[in-house]
C-alpha cells in the first residue's frame, strides 16, 4: 500500500480519493478465507451445503456450527469470522421475533434480510467500530415464494438462484454457471451442491465435515441428520470414482 493511503486504511469513516473504504474490503478478505458455503434453490425449496473444514482429528465435528435456524421458515449459512456470524444470527432472530409479536405473523425473507443488512451497514459508518468479517447466505420460503440471499460485510445484499461464499466461491460459481438448472429435484440439487463443494476443496469430501440445511414449501427450516448427510456424501464419493 502506498504511504498516502495509510490514513484511509486506518479509518472506517473516511473514503479514499478513489471512493474506497479499505476496512470494508479487508472484511471481505476475511470472508474469502472462510469455509466454502453453497446455497441453491430447487423445485420445492432451498438447500445449504457447507464444508466445516475440520483441521484436526481431535476436533469434535458437531461442535462446529455453520448453519443456523433463524425462524420457522428462514435459515442461514455463514462464512468468515464465526463469532461475528453468531452475533448477526442472534440479531436476525430478535428481528424475526419482534415482527411476530408486533404483527402476529412470520417475517418475510426479504424484510429480514434488509433489516439485517441495515444493521451491518451501520458498522461501516461510525468511528470506534469495525465491519462484521462475515457473509451470510440467507434462505427461506414465505408467501412470496422461495428465496436465497447473499449479504456482504458492507451491508449490500443480492438475491440468487444459486450462490456461494467463502474460499471456494469462484470455483463454485463457475460450476453453477455451467450446470445449474431451475426446478432441480432434491437429489439432483444435493448432488450438484456436493460436486461444487468437491471442486472447491483439495481433498475428498468427508461426511463428518459436511453440513446440510434445507427449507421447503411444506416443512420448516431444518438441518439434515448426520446419518442422512453421510448417505449423500458417500454416494457422491462412490459415483465420483
C-alpha positions as CSV (number, residue, x, y, z in Angstrom):
1,X,0.0,0.0,0.0
2,X,1.3,3.5,-0.8
3,X,2.2,5.8,2.1
4,X,-0.5,8.3,1.1
5,X,-3.2,5.6,1.6
6,X,-2.4,4.8,5.2
7,X,-4.8,7.3,6.7
8,X,-7.7,5.9,4.7
9,X,-6.6,2.4,5.6
10,X,-6.9,3.1,9.3
11,X,-10.2,4.9,9.5
12,X,-13.6,3.2,8.8
13,X,-15.4,6.5,8.3
14,X,-13.0,8.0,5.7
15,X,-13.2,7.3,1.9
16,X,-10.0,7.1,-0.1
17,X,-9.7,9.5,-3.0
18,X,-10.9,6.7,-5.4
19,X,-14.0,6.1,-3.4
20,X,-13.0,3.0,-1.3
21,X,-13.5,2.0,2.3
22,X,-10.4,-0.1,3.0
23,X,-11.7,-1.7,6.2
24,X,-14.8,-3.0,4.4
25,X,-12.5,-4.5,1.7
26,X,-10.4,-6.2,4.4
27,X,-13.6,-7.6,6.0
28,X,-14.4,-9.1,2.6
29,X,-11.0,-10.7,2.6
30,X,-11.8,-12.4,6.0
31,X,-14.9,-13.9,4.3
32,X,-12.7,-15.2,1.4
33,X,-10.6,-17.1,4.0
34,X,-13.7,-18.8,5.4
35,X,-15.0,-22.2,4.6
36,X,-16.9,-22.8,1.3
37,X,-20.6,-22.4,1.6
38,X,-23.1,-23.3,-1.1
39,X,-26.8,-22.4,-1.5
40,X,-29.2,-23.4,-4.2
41,X,-32.9,-23.1,-5.0
42,X,-34.5,-26.4,-6.1
43,X,-38.1,-27.4,-7.1
44,X,-39.6,-27.3,-3.7
45,X,-37.3,-25.1,-1.6
46,X,-33.7,-24.1,-0.9
47,X,-30.7,-26.1,0.2
48,X,-27.4,-25.1,2.0
49,X,-24.3,-27.3,1.9
50,X,-21.3,-26.3,4.0
51,X,-17.8,-27.6,4.4
52,X,-16.9,-27.2,8.1
53,X,-13.2,-27.7,7.4
54,X,-12.1,-30.0,10.3
55,X,-8.4,-29.2,10.7
56,X,-7.6,-31.9,13.3
57,X,-8.9,-35.4,14.2
58,X,-9.1,-34.1,17.8
59,X,-11.9,-31.8,17.0
60,X,-15.5,-32.9,17.7
61,X,-17.3,-32.2,14.4
62,X,-20.6,-31.5,15.9
63,X,-19.1,-28.5,17.9
64,X,-18.6,-26.6,14.6
65,X,-21.8,-24.9,13.6
66,X,-22.1,-23.2,10.2
67,X,-25.8,-23.4,9.5
68,X,-28.4,-21.7,11.8
69,X,-32.1,-21.6,12.1
70,X,-33.4,-18.0,12.3
71,X,-37.2,-18.5,12.2
72,X,-39.5,-21.4,11.4
73,X,-39.3,-20.6,7.7
74,X,-35.8,-19.0,7.5
75,X,-32.2,-20.2,8.0
76,X,-28.7,-19.1,7.1
77,X,-25.3,-20.4,6.4
78,X,-22.1,-18.5,7.2
79,X,-18.5,-18.0,6.1
80,X,-15.9,-15.8,7.7
81,X,-15.4,-15.0,11.4
82,X,-17.5,-17.4,13.4
83,X,-18.1,-15.0,16.4
84,X,-19.2,-12.2,14.1
85,X,-21.7,-14.6,12.4
86,X,-23.1,-15.7,15.8
87,X,-23.8,-12.0,16.7
88,X,-25.6,-11.4,13.4
89,X,-27.7,-14.6,13.8
90,X,-28.8,-13.5,17.2
91,X,-29.7,-10.1,15.8
92,X,-31.7,-11.8,13.0
93,X,-33.6,-14.0,15.4
94,X,-34.5,-11.0,17.6
95,X,-35.8,-9.1,14.5
96,X,-37.9,-12.1,13.5
97,X,-39.5,-12.4,16.9
98,X,-40.2,-8.6,17.2
99,X,-42.0,-8.8,13.9
100,X,-44.0,-11.8,15.0
101,X,-45.0,-10.2,18.3
102,X,-45.8,-6.8,16.7
103,X,-47.7,-8.0,13.6
104,X,-48.8,-11.5,14.6
105,X,-47.2,-13.2,11.6
106,X,-43.9,-14.5,10.4
107,X,-41.4,-12.0,8.9
108,X,-40.9,-12.3,5.1
109,X,-37.4,-13.3,4.0
110,X,-36.7,-10.1,2.1
111,X,-37.7,-7.8,5.0
112,X,-35.5,-9.8,7.4
113,X,-32.5,-9.6,5.1
114,X,-32.9,-5.9,4.5
115,X,-33.2,-5.3,8.3
116,X,-30.1,-7.3,9.0
117,X,-28.2,-5.5,6.2
118,X,-29.2,-2.1,7.6
119,X,-27.7,-3.3,10.9
120,X,-24.5,-4.3,9.2
121,X,-24.2,-1.1,7.3
122,X,-24.2,1.0,10.5
123,X,-20.9,-0.7,11.3
124,X,-19.3,0.9,8.3
125,X,-20.4,4.4,9.1
126,X,-19.3,5.3,12.6
127,X,-15.9,5.6,14.3
128,X,-14.9,3.2,17.0
129,X,-16.5,0.1,15.3
130,X,-15.4,-2.3,12.6
131,X,-17.4,-4.1,9.9
132,X,-18.5,-7.6,10.5
133,X,-16.0,-10.0,9.0
134,X,-18.6,-12.5,7.8
135,X,-21.0,-13.0,4.9
136,X,-24.3,-14.9,5.2
137,X,-26.4,-16.9,2.8
138,X,-30.0,-16.5,4.0
139,X,-32.7,-18.8,2.6
140,X,-36.4,-19.1,3.3
141,X,-39.9,-19.8,2.0
142,X,-42.8,-17.4,2.5
143,X,-46.0,-16.2,0.9
144,X,-43.9,-14.6,-1.9
145,X,-42.1,-17.9,-2.8
146,X,-38.7,-19.3,-2.1
147,X,-35.7,-17.0,-1.6
148,X,-31.9,-17.1,-1.4
149,X,-29.9,-14.0,-0.5
150,X,-26.2,-13.3,-0.1
151,X,-25.2,-10.5,2.4
152,X,-21.9,-8.6,2.3
153,X,-19.9,-7.0,5.1
154,X,-20.8,-3.6,3.7
155,X,-24.5,-4.3,4.2
156,X,-25.1,-5.0,0.5
157,X,-27.5,-7.8,-0.5
158,X,-28.2,-9.8,-3.6
159,X,-30.8,-12.4,-4.5
160,X,-29.5,-15.6,-6.2
161,X,-30.9,-18.8,-7.8
162,X,-27.6,-20.5,-6.7
163,X,-24.7,-18.9,-4.9
164,X,-21.7,-19.4,-2.8
165,X,-19.5,-17.6,-0.2
166,X,-16.1,-18.4,1.3
167,X,-12.7,-19.5,-0.1
168,X,-14.0,-21.6,-2.9
169,X,-16.6,-19.2,-4.2
170,X,-15.1,-18.7,-7.7
171,X,-14.9,-22.4,-8.4
172,X,-18.4,-23.0,-7.2
173,X,-19.9,-20.1,-9.2
174,X,-18.1,-21.3,-12.3
175,X,-19.6,-24.7,-12.0
176,X,-23.1,-23.3,-11.3
177,X,-22.9,-21.1,-14.4
178,X,-22.4,-24.3,-16.5
179,X,-24.5,-26.8,-14.8
180,X,-27.2,-25.3,-12.6
181,X,-30.8,-25.5,-13.8
182,X,-34.0,-24.2,-12.3
183,X,-36.5,-26.7,-10.7
184,X,-34.0,-29.3,-9.9
185,X,-35.2,-32.3,-7.9
186,X,-33.9,-32.5,-4.3
187,X,-31.5,-35.4,-5.0
188,X,-30.1,-33.6,-8.1
189,X,-29.7,-30.4,-6.2
190,X,-27.8,-32.2,-3.4
191,X,-25.6,-34.0,-6.0
192,X,-24.7,-30.7,-7.7
193,X,-24.0,-29.0,-4.4
194,X,-21.6,-31.7,-3.3
195,X,-19.9,-31.6,-6.7
196,X,-19.4,-27.9,-6.3
197,X,-18.1,-28.3,-2.8
198,X,-15.8,-31.1,-4.0
199,X,-14.4,-28.8,-6.8
200,X,-13.7,-26.1,-4.3
201,X,-11.8,-28.3,-1.9
202,X,-8.4,-30.1,-2.2
203,X,-9.4,-33.4,-0.6
204,X,-12.3,-35.9,-0.9
205,X,-15.5,-34.8,0.9
206,X,-15.7,-36.1,4.5
207,X,-19.3,-36.7,5.7
208,X,-18.4,-35.5,9.2
209,X,-17.2,-32.2,7.8
210,X,-20.3,-31.6,5.6
211,X,-23.4,-29.9,7.0
212,X,-26.7,-29.6,5.1
213,X,-29.7,-27.4,5.8
214,X,-32.9,-27.1,3.9
215,X,-36.3,-25.4,3.9
216,X,-39.3,-26.3,1.7
217,X,-42.8,-25.0,1.0
218,X,-44.2,-27.7,3.3
219,X,-41.6,-28.1,6.0
220,X,-39.8,-25.6,8.3
221,X,-36.1,-24.9,8.1
222,X,-34.1,-27.8,9.5
223,X,-30.6,-29.3,9.5
224,X,-30.2,-32.7,7.9
225,X,-29.4,-35.6,10.3
226,X,-25.8,-36.7,10.2
227,X,-26.7,-40.2,9.0
228,X,-28.6,-38.7,6.0
229,X,-25.7,-36.4,5.2
230,X,-23.3,-39.4,5.3
231,X,-25.6,-41.3,2.9
232,X,-25.5,-38.4,0.3
233,X,-21.7,-37.8,0.7
234,X,-20.8,-41.5,0.5
235,X,-23.0,-41.9,-2.6
236,X,-21.3,-38.9,-4.2
237,X,-17.8,-40.2,-3.4
238,X,-18.7,-43.6,-4.8
239,X,-20.1,-42.2,-8.1
240,X,-17.0,-40.0,-8.5
241,X,-14.8,-43.0,-8.5
